[in-house]
Amino acid sequence: MLKAVETGLQAWLLPGLSALLAVLATYIIYRVSLALIRHFSERRTVPRLFLDAAARALGVVTSLLVLKAVLNGAPDDLVLLGAVQQAVTLLLILSLTWAAVRLTSVIGEVIVLLNPVLEGQWKRARKVETQTRFLVRCLNVLIIIMGIGAALMIFEPVQKVGASLLASAGVGGIILGFAARPVLSNLLAGMQIALTQPFRIDDVLYVQGEWCWVEEVTATYVVLRVWDLRRLIVPLQWFIENPFQNWSRNTADLLGTVFIWVDYTMPIEPLRQEFFRLLDKAKQWDGNVATVQVTDSSDQALQVRFLMSAPDSTKNWDLKCAIREGLVSFIQQHYPSQLPRLRARVVDTPSGFEGDTPASEESRSDP
């Protein structure tokens, strides 16, 4: 037994040493070539982005290709040569899958780089980015599935099992269909969203009572960044089945409203002048809309609506808060008696009714 092992090791000495030296030399040459290419190329060019993304994976692929070539030239009577060649083939398939995933992943970055967000063209840039990132993720999933399938097919037992499963593919397909229904529904919903564009990356949405931005669109869910930096994870299927608000679908500008209740004796014109004065000082106002209207009245007070415009949702919120604070301060300083009040009238109750006390007697009982 020991003699057979010793004989096998002696037979592997020369092919193994040749393979090791060949792989080492290939890897050194690859690293030197990679360093030279990076030194003489610009960092943000398209070829450089692809090269940087898949550099490690391509290095492994190159080394495995050389190793496979050396093993193919080895004597056929080497012990465990078939198993070693099969293992190298498996590693080569996995490394090629890794390289393909890295190369497809950088497609999104390249397209975003080629379509920058220019002034007046942000809508097109966001649309391209959203579609690209979703399609790239779907392509990566497909590449991984194909890579795993190719890796499994190099094993003969798996091939036989695969042939025997073809007869029951119909039943298995039905079972897998029911099991993967949530995943498939989200994938189809994501494809529909990518094509129809109800929202894009960085769009401002109002979802489930939350004011948020679209931060990331994956193959199955959307990551929404809430205004207080929380993250809201929503499945893609939810956007197909439920209504939501998109505050930047075509343009980002919004109208903001501030409601203030005042007494009936409050003159409206001073409020209107103060509102215009505050708007002129506000940096968030875009100068398009400024309206003051009495929109409601109750038995106790008037409701005054102050309507204004802002270039985006963030400035709209800041503008509303600033105008509300300024108007309340103005009323407190100049018209404090015109704030909403509760009025009551004291009516003298006729005497002679049992259980009633004349108003004059009530007043005499007061200290």
Secondary structure, 3 states (H helix, E strand, C coil): CHHHHHHHHHHHHHHHHHHHHHHHHHHHHHHHHHHHHHHCCCCCCHHHHHHHHCHHHHHHHHHHHHHHHHHHCCCCCCCCHHHHHHHHHHHHHHHHHHHHHHHHHHHHHHHHHHCCCCCCCHHHHHHHHHHHHHHHHHHHHHHHHHHHHHHHCCCHHHHHHHHHHHHHHHHHHHHHHHHCHHHHHHHHHHHHHHHHCCCCCCCEEEECCEEEEEEEECCCEEEEEECCCCEEEEEHHHHHHCCCEECCCCCCCEEEEEEEEECCCCCHHHHHHHHHHHHHHCCCCCCCCEEEEEEEECCCCEEEEEEEEECCHHHHHHHHHHHHHHHHHHHHHHCHHHCCCCCCCCCCCCCCCCCCCCHHHHHHHCC
